[in-house]
Amino acid sequence: MTSTLFTNASLIDPEAETDGPGWLLVRDGVIAARGTDAPPTSDGAVVDCGGKCLAPGIVDIGVKVCEPGERHKESYKSAGLAAAAGGVTTIVTRPDTLPVIDTPETLEFVTRRAQADTPVNVLPMAALTKGRDGREMTEIGFLMDAGAVAFTDCDHVVSNTKVFSRALTYARSCGALVIAHPQEPGLSQGAAATSGKFATLYGLPAVSPMAERMGLDRDIALLEMTGARYHADQITTARALPALERAKRNGLDITAGTSIHHLTLNELDVADYRTFFKVKPPLRSEDDRQAVIEAVRSGLIDIISSMHTPQDEESKRLPFEEAASGAVALETLLPAALRLYHGEQLDLPTLFRAMSLNPAKRLGLDTGRLAPDAPADLVLFDPDTPFILDRFTLQSKSQNTPFDGQRMQGRVLATYVAGAAVYRRD
């Protein structure tokens, strides 16, 4: 048996909602024991954590890896290195590739690539409709057999209600999780900013926050009709929160996520048309940002994700309206989230509840916890180390991060998958 004893750690337990000193024993890739008293004698490796934080590894839903089709933007190898450097031990990948991951053959191809090149766990999602064009649903049962953990058309909203309702009904019969992007597609088409004074002043095509509320309202109505398992990938506006709260109160099988960018940035960060800040949906007002933070704190919003979306320089070095949306965030997810901790808005157990425990529970995984018999997927980090982010030091092939040049606080020291170190900071 191989074992590792982590001593002198500050254990972040999102399940028990505790943060305190202790030790953790890992044996054969799973957590064997933990405690707060004197640590046991170890017959294996001993890691002195030096009082730093030891938490469950991050489970990141909604990561785009650009294989097949756009490997120059991000490969499984580069994404895996970025994830390990960011404390992400499980990446749940999106199907919006070229070609779309909508057949078992394509899914099996990317699964083989991931297993060969990636040091962290990779769980693939598949498209809900063929080609993500919203006209004909995919073979959900066959794709589940091939390893798909959820089904999504990503930011392509299935506007045909009959098609979407049929897909939800079929997904329910298979027990499949459907992940949707709540937006009213007509209102949001072509939008580069959120409507308001800022968008008007800068002459940017904008979308009202009501588009998110309208999209969520429609999806909730279809959930009532079909009884499907549903996750909203990004809730970013205060207007959408009452509908989400009612749906949960009424017992629907619904969860919701938000992106780290919408939690830590607002519409004013776009400033002089900086395209690294162009994401989808667009950055919101400060009032919306604060409302979403409170929703994460209360548990109304369940999951925080990176929504890692690599774009090359040619896609971003364009006028703001024409530039591609998205930002890389596998490595910046944790230090950006720690802004909320240092700002005394969210404590560490709450952050890891949203980044580790809840996404693992939604996908039916055993990880995301520090309990005995849970997989030893762990991140050791120092929440207080300050640094200035240089995007050219990121492991991702694309370096389109809005945090370039910004002061950050919090560094990953080591990442472990099944008890084995996949990253150590020099």
Disulfide bonds with the S-S distance in Angstrom:
none
